[in-house]
């Protein structure tokens, strides 16, 4: 029952689904469920993508289909992670490192934040449109690995603010849990690869998702000296976008 309540709390925090709980919400330790939430969101938007392809399979509508799929994911999360990516971009644009956290905390979106949001959405839509096969599997996998990147950053790097929405994520989280999730995601990809007889894609999805999730978190840590709730969101968004671009090319 405790795990179920934690999962419900994770759904409420990470999505805009109309869920209500009778008891007081406890968000400590919900980060471990983020990759599972990613699988669910990825599967939901992939289901829309599949439905649209059945209704109107015309190839010339692939960009419209991809746009609706990506925007549906934005609707499910309420732009939670994209907002973090925008704030992070605004903060990194500041040349004075001492002012970066202050700028990131500002609710107003700057020019660099707007450009980051446009770039992320364009990357996702155009890359997804270039992917013709196994779109359901790819979306679920990429969305899961992106949130594993957030999970790893929460565990591996210091949190830069004394208070904040992201600070409680480090509570009740252990290193072994982070790596167990990575192993489970890898095994899941390999099982699907065996079923679909596409081992190359399974290995590729794992390598791409793991690499971008790790490297993007490490890069933000190098730039800022730690992480915030905004950079957690930025890790998710940039991992999704760049992973889709890499998959489209490969």
Phi, psi and omega in degrees: 000321179298318180294324179294319178295322178296319179296319177298318178297322178295318177299317181293321183287316189269350180226174176253021180296140184283071181254145177228142177241144181284326182268172178291136182285136175240108185271357179295130177083005183286344184300331181297337180270355184302315178298324176295319175300322178298318177299317181294316179294315178300320179292324180294313181288329176292326177294319175298315180302316180295318179298316179296324180291329178286318180295316183218089186282005183302130184295330182291347178266010185298325180289319178295318178298315180294320178298313180297324179296312180293319180293329177295321176298322177295323178294318182297319182272349183069020180072018183305309184283324179295323176299319177295320178296322179292315180296322179296317179299318178297320180293317181290340179286344180281129183284335180272109182301333182291338184260357187297314180295324178296316179294320180296332180278346180290131182286345181279137180271129178268182182297319182291326176295317178296318180295323179297317180297317179297316181298316181298312181294321178295315177304313184295311184294311183292319179294316180296322179296333180278348180266118186262328186243154174058034183296324180298309180299315182297314181297315180296318181292312182297317181295328177288312181297325178300320180280337171294325176300319175297316181300315180296318180297322178300319184280323191272333189239154180290151176269130193276346183252147177293325176225163179155163183294337183269347187295322183292347181296332182283345181285140178060031178238136184234154181302319183297330178293320180298315182284331174296318178297319179298319179295317180295319178296320178296314179298320178299316178298319182290324177296314178296322178299321179294318180294317183275358182055047180220067183298323180302315180293320179299315178293319180297316179300318180294313182295316181293311181299313180297315185295310181293320179301318180288308189291322180293318176298318179295322180294316178297322178297320179295321182286323188251344183082015180164198183228161172225177176299327178294317181291330174301315178295321180296322177300315180299309186294313182290327176294316177300311185295309184288329176295316178297321178297314180297318179295320179299322180286324186269000000 
